[in-house]
Each structure stands twice: as structure tokens, then as C-alpha cells.
Amino acid sequence: MRILLLVAALLLPVEVIAKSDVVDRARAASDKLETATEQLKAAGSARDRVSALTATILAFEDGLRALRSGVRQAEAREAELTAKLQDRDAEVAALLSVLMTQGNAGSPVILLHPGGPLGAVRAGMVLADVAPALNVRASDLRQDLQELEQLSALQDVASGKLEEGLADLQSARSALSQAIADRKDLPKRFIADPVREAILIASADTLSRFAAGLDQITVDIKEPAPLQLDGQKGALPLPVQGEVVRRAGEADAAGISRPGIVLATQPRAIVTSPVSATLRYAGPLLDFGEVVILEPQAEVLFVLAGLNVVYGSAGDIVNAGDPLGLMSDVGHKNAAELSTDGDQAGAAPLETLYIEVRHKNTPEDPSTWFLIDKDG
């Protein structure tokens, strides 16, 4: 009777862990990568290869990001299930012991209950009551083991999928660089005087002073800056896939605060124009690394700083979604991109893009211009 009471105690309600859909998410991310691969093949023969390749790179980045996220969730779920099963080792052993005892003993032995025939009848009634619960627990255990097997299989193939996706992504980046080099028909709104530009770069010690002097480097202006942002302020897409890690006015680790925001991105992530605009400057500036300054309308500048490669030159007119450059990789290369630690990439630091908005050369909070999660 004590053994059956032990079984009944083990079958008391326990906390139910909701089954995760991480396997389905990771498989969906894998499908994204396959779709992006097909897009890359089509982009190779597309008429507008720059636009096609830019869309392909964004698709790869989205697919890789989703796959990393899925694998991270799979790893967490696998650890959760493993710990759960380990915690239940004693319980499972006790249940198996009871079942084996009841299964191996002959009916005459079972009837020899210490409480006599009445005790044997009561024991049988308890066993009949707990049998359905035993089946439920066995079913739960089987589902957990099946999910654990799926998660293990997912992680076995994830590394290969990431490597294949990264190889195709690198091919798309190289093809994009060549397509941009071959592009000859990009319209220009003005021509930048290289001598005046060099003098301005050497003399300006702040971003504000550099922005104020941009008009000095322009010659042969074709037309004034168009008005492009009516109704779009506050709804503009961010120029790169990433997460806001520092908002306007927040101090960094050194105690320095800036009026712009900082986005954490994947290494070598593509940066695109959020809106049709004039490229006022593209190149190194102060301590910001490679910088792109866009003029979407008169007296409004978007400053994007921290790139590694920039496309185009001052005076170019770009459309929304056109590529502006690539983020750096600081030696992380594939090791960081393949890693699934952290929110975005690996244990190595992420790349950061600084975004500043200037209206009449006065900084404004970019969150009032771009579509940013205000609660994040």
C-alpha cells in the first residue's frame, strides 16, 4: 500500500511548461535563407542589379538573424528540457519500479497483501485510479523527449545552414560592390569641389561646424533640395537592421552624451537610405569613421556615422532603399556572424551606427523622425 501511495503522491499536479515553437521558427528562418538564395540567382541577371542585390542582401540578413534567434531559443529550450528531465530522474525511477513490480509479480503474490484481502482490494482500486494519470505523465515525458530530439537535430543542421547563408551573403555583397562600381547613370544635384571639401574636413573640429560648412563645397548646383518628407516624419524606417542601444542624450561608458541614437548591428550589415535624398557627403570625418550625410529636404540633414564602406559621392541623388554602405566587421568576420550568443551576434562586441538628425543645423531627437519602438 505504501508503494501505491507513493505513486499517487508523484502524480500530484506539477507546473506545466508550455511547448515552444522554436523548431518551427528556425525552420521558417531556414526557408527565408533558401528564398534569399533564389533571389541572389535572379539578381545576377536583373536589369537593375543594384536594387535587386540590395533587396537580396536584406533578405539574407533577415533570414540569418531569424535563424540565429531560432537557434538561441532552441538552445534555451533544450537546456530547460534537459534540466526538467534530470529533475524527474528519481520520479521516473520510482514509477518504473512500481510498474515493474506490478508487472512481474504473479496474481497469488499480489493477493498476499499485509492488510489481507480487503487491503489487496483497496490497493487495486488505488492502482486503477492512478493508471490514467500514469498514462498522462508517460505521454508528457514522451513529448518532451521527442521535442528534445527535434531540438538536437535542429542544432546539428543550423551550423551548416548559417555557413551556407553567409557564403551566399558574401557573394551578394561582392556582386553589389561590382554593380555599384559599374553604375554610370546615377543623377547628381551638384558637384563637390574636392579642394574645398578637403579644407572643410581639415578645419572643422565638430560635426556642427562641418554641417554648417557643407554649402561651401558645392559647385554647379543643378536644382535646390526637393521637399520629400511631408507626412513621413516619425514614420521613416531605420537605415540598418539593428537595435537601439543608446537614445538621444544618454551618456555612454565614458560619460559622453550625444544628441543622436546608436544602433547595434551585425558585422557588415548593409546600410540603406531611409528616404529619397541628396548625398551631401560620403567619407571619413572626425572620429566617426566613415560617414554619410543625407539631405532629404532643405535644411534637414541625416548623419549616419560608423560605416566601414560607403557607396556614392557628394551630389548623388539616391532613392529610398538605395544602398549607402556596409558596417565594419573589426576582424569578427564569420566567427561572430555564426555565433548565437547575445541578442544580435556573438560574444564579441556588435558594430554600432550613430544616427543624428539636424534641422537648420540644430540637433533633433531622431526618435521623432524614425520609426523606433519608444518602449524598447
C-alpha positions as CSV (number, residue, x, y, z in Angstrom):
1,M,0.0,0.0,0.0
2,R,2.9,2.4,0.8
3,I,4.2,1.9,-2.8
4,L,0.9,2.8,-4.3
5,L,0.5,5.9,-2.1
6,L,4.0,6.9,-3.3
7,V,2.8,6.6,-6.9
8,A,-0.3,8.7,-6.0
9,A,1.9,11.4,-4.5
10,L,4.2,11.5,-7.5
11,L,1.1,12.1,-9.7
12,L,0.1,15.3,-7.9
13,P,-0.3,18.3,-10.4
14,V,3.0,19.8,-11.4
15,E,3.8,23.1,-13.2
16,V,3.1,22.7,-16.9
17,I,5.8,24.0,-19.2
18,A,4.3,25.3,-22.4
19,K,5.7,23.7,-25.5
20,S,7.8,26.2,-27.5
21,D,7.5,26.7,-31.3
22,V,11.2,27.4,-31.6
23,V,11.7,24.5,-34.1
24,D,9.0,25.9,-36.4
25,R,10.5,29.4,-36.2
26,A,14.0,28.1,-37.0
27,R,12.7,26.1,-40.0
28,A,10.8,29.2,-41.2
29,A,14.1,31.1,-41.0
30,S,15.8,28.4,-42.9
31,D,13.1,28.8,-45.6
32,K,13.9,32.5,-45.7
33,L,17.6,31.7,-46.5
34,E,16.5,29.4,-49.3
35,T,14.3,32.1,-50.7
36,A,17.1,34.6,-50.5
37,T,19.4,32.2,-52.3
38,E,16.9,32.1,-55.2
39,Q,16.7,35.9,-55.2
40,L,20.5,36.0,-55.5
41,K,20.4,33.9,-58.6
42,A,17.7,36.1,-60.1
43,A,19.6,39.3,-59.2
44,G,22.6,38.2,-61.2
45,S,20.6,38.8,-64.4
46,A,18.3,41.5,-63.2
47,R,18.2,44.8,-65.1
48,D,18.6,46.9,-62.0
49,R,21.2,44.8,-60.3
50,V,21.9,47.3,-57.5
51,S,18.3,47.4,-56.3
52,A,17.9,43.6,-56.7
53,L,21.1,42.8,-54.9
54,T,20.3,45.3,-52.1
55,A,16.9,43.5,-51.6
56,T,18.7,40.2,-51.6
57,I,21.2,41.2,-49.0
58,L,18.4,42.5,-46.8
59,A,16.6,39.1,-47.2
60,F,19.8,37.2,-46.2
61,E,20.3,39.4,-43.2
62,D,16.8,38.9,-42.1
63,G,16.9,35.2,-42.6
64,L,20.3,34.8,-40.8
65,R,19.1,37.0,-38.0
66,A,15.9,34.9,-37.6
67,L,17.9,31.6,-37.8
68,R,20.3,32.8,-35.1
69,S,17.3,33.8,-32.9
70,G,15.6,30.4,-33.5
71,V,18.8,28.5,-32.6
72,R,19.3,30.6,-29.5
73,Q,15.7,29.8,-28.4
74,A,16.3,26.1,-29.3
75,E,19.4,26.0,-27.1
76,A,17.5,27.6,-24.2
77,R,14.6,25.2,-24.7
78,E,16.9,22.2,-24.9
79,A,18.6,23.3,-21.6
80,E,15.2,23.7,-20.0
81,L,14.0,20.3,-21.1
82,T,17.3,18.6,-20.1
83,A,17.1,20.1,-16.6
84,K,13.4,19.2,-16.3
85,L,14.2,15.5,-17.2
86,Q,17.1,15.4,-14.9
87,D,15.0,16.7,-12.0
88,R,12.5,13.9,-12.8
89,D,15.1,11.1,-12.8
90,A,14.1,10.0,-9.3
91,E,10.4,10.3,-10.1
92,V,10.7,8.3,-13.3
93,A,12.8,5.6,-11.5
94,A,10.1,5.3,-8.8
95,L,7.3,5.0,-11.4
96,L,9.2,2.4,-13.3
97,S,9.9,0.5,-10.1
98,V,6.2,0.4,-9.3
99,L,5.2,-0.7,-12.8
100,M,7.9,-3.4,-12.9
101,T,6.8,-4.7,-9.5
102,Q,3.2,-4.8,-10.6
103,G,4.0,-6.3,-14.0
104,N,6.4,-9.0,-12.8
105,A,4.5,-10.3,-9.7
106,G,2.1,-13.1,-10.2
107,S,-1.5,-12.8,-9.1
108,P,-1.1,-15.1,-6.0
109,V,1.8,-12.9,-4.8
110,I,-0.2,-9.7,-5.3
111,L,-3.1,-11.1,-3.2
112,L,-0.7,-11.7,-0.3
113,H,-1.2,-8.1,0.9
114,P,-0.3,-7.2,4.6
115,G,-3.8,-5.9,5.1
116,G,-5.4,-9.1,3.9
117,P,-7.9,-9.5,1.1
118,L,-9.5,-6.1,1.9
119,G,-6.1,-4.4,1.7
120,A,-5.5,-6.1,-1.6
121,V,-8.8,-4.8,-3.0
122,R,-8.1,-1.3,-1.8
123,A,-4.6,-1.4,-3.4
124,G,-6.1,-2.5,-6.7
125,M,-8.6,0.4,-6.5
126,V,-5.8,2.9,-5.9
127,L,-3.8,1.5,-8.9
128,A,-6.8,1.7,-11.1
129,D,-7.3,5.3,-10.1
130,V,-3.7,6.3,-10.8
131,A,-3.3,4.4,-14.1
132,P,-4.8,7.2,-16.3
133,A,-2.6,9.7,-14.6
134,L,0.4,7.4,-15.3
135,N,-0.5,7.4,-19.0
136,V,-0.7,11.2,-19.0
137,R,2.7,11.6,-17.4
138,A,4.1,9.0,-19.7
139,S,2.7,10.9,-22.7
140,D,4.2,14.2,-21.4
141,L,7.5,12.5,-21.0
142,R,7.4,11.1,-24.5
143,Q,6.5,14.6,-25.9
144,D,9.4,16.2,-24.1
145,L,11.8,13.5,-25.4
146,Q,10.5,14.0,-28.9
147,E,10.9,17.8,-28.7
148,L,14.4,17.3,-27.3
149,E,15.3,15.1,-30.2
150,Q,13.9,17.7,-32.7
151,L,15.9,20.5,-31.0
152,S,19.1,18.4,-31.1
153,A,18.6,17.7,-34.8
154,L,17.9,21.4,-35.5
155,Q,21.2,22.4,-33.9
156,D,23.0,19.8,-35.9
157,V,22.0,21.3,-39.2
158,A,21.9,25.0,-38.1
159,S,25.6,25.5,-38.3
160,G,25.7,24.3,-41.9
161,K,22.7,26.5,-42.8
162,L,24.5,29.5,-41.3
163,E,27.7,28.8,-43.2
164,E,25.9,28.4,-46.5
165,G,23.8,31.6,-45.9
166,L,26.9,33.6,-45.0
167,A,28.7,32.4,-48.1
168,D,25.8,33.4,-50.3
169,L,25.6,36.7,-48.4
170,Q,29.2,37.4,-49.1
171,S,28.7,36.7,-52.7
172,A,25.8,39.2,-52.8
173,R,27.9,41.8,-51.1
174,S,30.7,41.4,-53.7
175,A,28.2,41.5,-56.5
176,L,26.7,44.6,-55.1
177,S,30.1,46.4,-54.9
178,Q,30.8,45.5,-58.5
179,A,27.3,46.6,-59.6
180,I,27.8,50.0,-57.9
181,A,31.2,50.4,-59.5
182,D,29.6,49.7,-62.9
183,R,26.8,52.1,-62.3
184,K,27.1,55.2,-64.5
185,D,23.7,56.8,-64.6
186,L,23.2,58.0,-61.0
187,P,21.7,61.5,-61.2
188,K,23.6,64.4,-59.5
189,R,22.2,67.5,-57.9
190,F,25.6,69.2,-57.6
191,I,29.3,68.7,-58.0
192,A,31.5,68.7,-54.9
193,D,34.8,70.7,-55.1
194,P,37.4,68.3,-53.7
195,V,39.8,71.1,-52.6
196,R,37.1,72.9,-50.7
197,E,35.9,69.6,-49.2
198,A,39.4,68.8,-48.0
199,I,39.8,72.2,-46.4
200,L,36.4,71.9,-44.6
201,I,37.4,68.4,-43.3
202,A,40.7,69.7,-42.0
203,S,39.2,72.8,-40.4
204,A,36.0,71.5,-38.8
205,D,36.5,70.2,-35.3
206,T,32.9,69.4,-34.6
207,L,30.0,67.9,-36.5
208,S,28.1,71.1,-36.2
209,R,30.8,73.1,-37.9
210,F,31.2,70.6,-40.6
211,A,27.5,70.6,-41.3
212,A,27.4,74.4,-41.3
213,G,30.1,74.5,-44.0
214,L,28.7,71.9,-46.4
215,D,27.3,74.6,-48.7
216,Q,30.8,75.9,-49.2
217,I,31.9,72.7,-51.1
218,T,29.1,72.7,-53.7
219,V,29.5,73.9,-57.2
220,D,27.4,73.6,-60.4
221,I,24.2,73.2,-58.5
222,K,21.5,71.7,-60.8
223,E,18.4,72.3,-58.6
224,P,17.5,73.1,-54.9
225,A,16.9,70.3,-52.4
226,P,13.5,68.8,-53.0
227,L,10.8,68.6,-50.3
228,Q,10.4,64.9,-49.6
229,L,9.4,64.4,-46.0
230,D,5.8,65.8,-45.9
231,G,3.8,63.3,-43.8
232,Q,6.8,61.0,-43.3
233,K,8.3,62.5,-40.2
234,G,8.1,59.9,-37.4
235,A,7.5,57.0,-39.8
236,L,10.8,56.7,-41.6
237,P,12.4,53.3,-41.5
238,L,15.8,52.9,-39.8
239,P,18.7,52.7,-42.3
240,V,20.0,49.4,-41.0
241,Q,18.6,46.3,-39.2
242,G,19.6,46.6,-35.6
243,E,18.5,47.5,-32.1
244,V,18.7,50.9,-30.4
245,V,21.3,50.6,-27.6
246,R,21.6,54.3,-26.7
247,R,19.0,57.0,-27.2
248,A,19.5,60.7,-27.7
249,G,21.1,62.4,-24.7
250,E,22.1,59.2,-23.0
251,A,25.7,59.1,-21.8
252,D,28.0,56.3,-22.9
253,A,30.5,54.4,-20.7
254,A,32.9,57.4,-20.9
255,G,30.1,59.8,-19.7
256,I,29.8,61.4,-23.1
257,S,26.3,62.1,-24.4
258,R,25.3,62.9,-27.9
259,P,22.1,64.2,-29.5
260,G,21.8,61.2,-31.8
261,I,20.9,57.5,-31.3
262,V,23.2,54.4,-31.5
263,L,22.1,51.2,-33.2
264,A,23.8,47.8,-32.6
265,T,24.1,46.0,-35.9
266,Q,25.5,42.8,-37.3
267,P,29.0,43.0,-38.7
268,R,29.0,44.1,-42.4
269,A,25.3,44.8,-42.3
270,I,24.1,46.9,-45.3
271,V,23.0,50.5,-44.7
272,T,20.3,51.9,-47.0
273,S,18.8,55.3,-47.5
274,P,15.5,55.6,-45.5
275,V,14.2,58.2,-47.9
276,S,14.9,59.8,-51.3
277,A,17.7,62.4,-50.6
278,T,20.8,64.1,-51.8
279,L,24.1,62.7,-50.7
280,R,25.8,65.7,-49.2
281,Y,28.9,63.9,-48.0
282,A,30.4,60.4,-48.0
283,G,33.8,59.6,-46.5
284,P,35.8,59.8,-43.2
285,L,35.0,62.5,-40.8
286,L,36.5,63.4,-37.4
287,D,36.4,60.4,-35.1
288,F,33.2,59.0,-36.5
289,G,34.8,56.6,-39.1
290,E,33.1,56.6,-42.5
291,V,30.2,59.0,-42.6
292,V,27.2,59.5,-44.9
293,I,25.3,62.8,-44.7
294,L,21.9,62.8,-46.4
295,E,19.8,65.9,-47.2
296,P,16.2,64.7,-47.7
297,Q,14.9,68.2,-47.8
298,A,16.2,71.7,-47.5
299,E,17.8,72.5,-44.1
300,V,17.4,68.9,-42.9
301,L,20.4,66.5,-42.6
302,F,20.6,62.9,-41.6
303,V,24.1,62.0,-40.4
304,L,25.0,58.3,-40.4
305,A,28.4,57.6,-38.8
306,G,30.4,54.5,-38.1
307,L,30.3,52.7,-41.5
308,N,33.3,50.8,-42.9
309,V,32.5,51.1,-46.6
310,V,30.4,53.9,-48.3
311,Y,28.9,54.0,-51.7
312,G,28.4,57.0,-53.9
313,S,29.8,60.6,-53.6
314,A,28.6,64.0,-52.7
315,G,25.9,65.3,-55.0
316,D,24.4,62.0,-55.9
317,I,20.6,61.7,-55.7
318,V,19.6,58.4,-54.0
319,N,16.2,56.8,-53.7
320,A,14.6,55.3,-50.6
321,G,16.2,51.9,-50.1
322,D,19.3,52.6,-52.1
323,P,22.5,51.1,-50.6
324,L,24.7,53.7,-48.8
325,G,27.4,51.3,-47.5
326,L,28.4,48.5,-45.2
327,M,29.1,48.3,-41.5
328,S,32.6,47.2,-40.3
329,D,33.5,43.7,-39.0
330,V,36.5,44.7,-36.9
331,G,38.0,41.3,-37.5
332,H,34.9,39.4,-36.3
333,K,34.1,38.0,-39.7
334,N,32.3,34.7,-39.9
335,A,33.1,33.7,-36.3
336,A,30.9,36.5,-34.9
337,E,28.2,36.1,-37.5
338,L,27.9,32.4,-36.9
339,S,27.7,32.8,-33.1
340,T,24.3,32.7,-31.5
341,D,25.3,34.2,-28.2
342,G,23.7,37.6,-27.2
343,D,20.8,39.4,-28.8
344,Q,22.3,40.0,-32.2
345,A,25.5,38.3,-32.9
346,G,28.2,36.7,-30.7
347,A,30.1,37.4,-27.6
348,A,32.3,39.8,-29.5
349,P,31.0,43.5,-29.5
350,L,28.5,44.4,-32.2
351,E,29.0,47.1,-34.7
352,T,27.3,50.4,-34.0
353,L,25.8,53.0,-36.3
354,Y,25.3,56.6,-34.9
355,I,22.4,58.5,-36.3
356,E,21.9,62.2,-35.9
357,V,19.3,64.5,-37.3
358,R,20.0,68.2,-37.8
359,H,17.3,70.8,-38.7
360,K,18.7,74.2,-39.6
361,N,22.0,72.8,-38.1
362,T,20.3,72.2,-34.7
363,P,20.2,68.6,-33.5
364,E,16.7,67.0,-33.1
365,D,15.9,63.7,-31.5
366,P,16.0,61.0,-34.2
367,S,13.1,59.2,-32.5
368,T,10.8,62.0,-33.7
369,W,11.8,61.2,-37.2
370,F,12.4,57.5,-37.4
371,L,10.1,54.6,-36.6
372,I,11.5,53.4,-33.3
373,D,10.0,51.4,-30.5
374,K,9.5,54.0,-27.8
375,D,9.3,51.4,-25.1
376,G,12.4,49.4,-26.1
